[in-house]
């Protein structure tokens, strides 16, 4: 049986190597998916961020993924061509609509 310290070191090494895996397969996984277009979606600014409005935005944009974002949401800076982000304020009113 290994002493605790070398065993923990080995475990940490194994876990850290998993974090170094290539993301190329993940980044191309959605490349064949729908492409989002946010032109012509300005009508939604000021509208309630409810299910009918979000469904209409998703359909009009051609996005494969709809990402509603509230005022306290934490947002990643990654880019996805198939994602529509809908930003809403504390009153649940849409403040911005962007692809990516």
C-alpha positions as a Markdown table, in Angstrom:
| # | Residue | x | y | z |
|---|---|---|---|---|
| 1 | Unk | 0.0 | 0.0 | 0.0 |
| 2 | Unk | 1.4 | 3.4 | -1.0 |
| 3 | Unk | 1.8 | 6.1 | 1.6 |
| 4 | Unk | -0.9 | 8.8 | 1.5 |
| 5 | Unk | 1.2 | 11.6 | 0.0 |
| 6 | Unk | 2.4 | 9.7 | -3.2 |
| 7 | Unk | -1.1 | 8.3 | -3.7 |
| 8 | Unk | -2.5 | 11.8 | -3.6 |
| 9 | Unk | 0.2 | 13.1 | -5.9 |
| 10 | Unk | -0.5 | 10.4 | -8.4 |
| 11 | Unk | -4.3 | 11.1 | -8.2 |
| 12 | Unk | -3.7 | 14.8 | -8.8 |
| 13 | Unk | -1.5 | 14.1 | -11.8 |
| 14 | Unk | -4.1 | 11.8 | -13.3 |
| 15 | Unk | -6.8 | 14.4 | -12.8 |
| 16 | Unk | -4.7 | 17.2 | -14.2 |
| 17 | Unk | -3.9 | 15.2 | -17.4 |
| 18 | Unk | -7.6 | 14.8 | -18.0 |
| 19 | Unk | -7.9 | 18.6 | -18.1 |
| 20 | Unk | -5.3 | 18.8 | -20.9 |
| 21 | Unk | -7.4 | 16.8 | -23.4 |
| 22 | Unk | -7.9 | 18.4 | -26.8 |
| 23 | Unk | -11.2 | 20.2 | -27.3 |
| 24 | Unk | -11.1 | 20.1 | -31.1 |
| 25 | Unk | -13.8 | 17.4 | -31.3 |
| 26 | Unk | -16.0 | 19.5 | -29.0 |
| 27 | Unk | -15.4 | 22.7 | -30.9 |
| 28 | Unk | -16.3 | 21.1 | -34.2 |
| 29 | Unk | -19.2 | 19.1 | -32.8 |
| 30 | Unk | -21.6 | 22.0 | -33.4 |
| 31 | Unk | -20.1 | 23.2 | -36.7 |
| 32 | Unk | -22.7 | 21.4 | -38.8 |
| 33 | Unk | -25.6 | 22.6 | -36.6 |
| 34 | Unk | -27.9 | 25.6 | -37.3 |
| 35 | Unk | -26.3 | 29.0 | -37.7 |
| 36 | Unk | -27.7 | 31.9 | -35.7 |
| 37 | Unk | -28.5 | 35.3 | -37.4 |
| 38 | Unk | -29.5 | 38.2 | -35.1 |
| 39 | Unk | -30.3 | 40.7 | -37.8 |
| 40 | Unk | -33.9 | 41.8 | -37.6 |
| 41 | Unk | -34.4 | 40.8 | -34.0 |
| 42 | Unk | -34.3 | 44.3 | -32.5 |
| 43 | Unk | -38.1 | 44.2 | -32.2 |
| 44 | Unk | -37.6 | 42.0 | -29.1 |
| 45 | Unk | -35.8 | 44.8 | -27.1 |
| 46 | Unk | -38.2 | 45.8 | -24.3 |
| 47 | Unk | -40.5 | 42.8 | -24.7 |
| 48 | Unk | -41.1 | 40.3 | -21.9 |
| 49 | Unk | -38.7 | 37.4 | -21.8 |
| 50 | Unk | -41.5 | 34.8 | -21.9 |
| 51 | Unk | -41.9 | 31.5 | -23.7 |
| 52 | Unk | -43.7 | 32.8 | -26.8 |
| 53 | Unk | -41.2 | 35.6 | -27.3 |
| 54 | Unk | -38.2 | 33.3 | -26.8 |
| 55 | Unk | -39.7 | 30.7 | -29.2 |
| 56 | Unk | -40.3 | 33.4 | -31.8 |
| 57 | Unk | -36.7 | 34.7 | -31.4 |
| 58 | Unk | -35.2 | 31.1 | -31.7 |
| 59 | Unk | -37.3 | 30.4 | -34.8 |
| 60 | Unk | -36.5 | 33.7 | -36.5 |
| 61 | Unk | -32.8 | 33.5 | -35.8 |
| 62 | Unk | -32.4 | 30.0 | -37.0 |
| 63 | Unk | -30.4 | 29.2 | -33.8 |
| 64 | Unk | -30.0 | 25.7 | -32.6 |
| 65 | Unk | -29.6 | 26.8 | -29.0 |
| 66 | Unk | -31.4 | 29.5 | -27.1 |
| 67 | Unk | -29.6 | 30.8 | -24.0 |
| 68 | Unk | -31.8 | 33.1 | -21.9 |
| 69 | Unk | -29.6 | 35.2 | -19.5 |
| 70 | Unk | -30.8 | 37.0 | -16.5 |
| 71 | Unk | -29.2 | 39.9 | -14.6 |
| 72 | Unk | -27.4 | 37.6 | -12.1 |
| 73 | Unk | -26.3 | 35.0 | -14.7 |
| 74 | Unk | -22.7 | 34.2 | -15.1 |
| 75 | Unk | -21.9 | 34.0 | -18.9 |
| 76 | Unk | -18.9 | 32.2 | -20.5 |
| 77 | Unk | -17.0 | 34.0 | -23.3 |
| 78 | Unk | -17.0 | 31.1 | -25.6 |
| 79 | Unk | -18.4 | 31.4 | -29.1 |
| 80 | Unk | -21.0 | 29.2 | -30.7 |
| 81 | Unk | -22.4 | 30.0 | -34.2 |
| 82 | Unk | -25.6 | 28.1 | -33.4 |
| 83 | Unk | -26.4 | 29.9 | -30.1 |
| 84 | Unk | -28.8 | 32.9 | -29.6 |
| 85 | Unk | -28.3 | 34.7 | -26.3 |
| 86 | Unk | -31.2 | 36.7 | -24.9 |
| 87 | Unk | -30.4 | 39.1 | -22.1 |
| 88 | Unk | -33.1 | 40.2 | -19.7 |
| 89 | Unk | -33.2 | 42.7 | -16.9 |
| 90 | Unk | -34.5 | 42.3 | -13.3 |
| 91 | Unk | -38.1 | 43.1 | -14.6 |
| 92 | Unk | -37.7 | 40.2 | -17.1 |
| 93 | Unk | -37.6 | 42.5 | -20.1 |
| 94 | Unk | -35.3 | 41.8 | -23.0 |
| 95 | Unk | -32.3 | 44.2 | -23.1 |
| 96 | Unk | -30.2 | 42.6 | -25.8 |
| 97 | Unk | -30.3 | 39.7 | -28.4 |
| 98 | Unk | -27.0 | 38.4 | -29.8 |
| 99 | Unk | -25.7 | 35.4 | -31.5 |
| 100 | Unk | -22.6 | 33.7 | -30.3 |
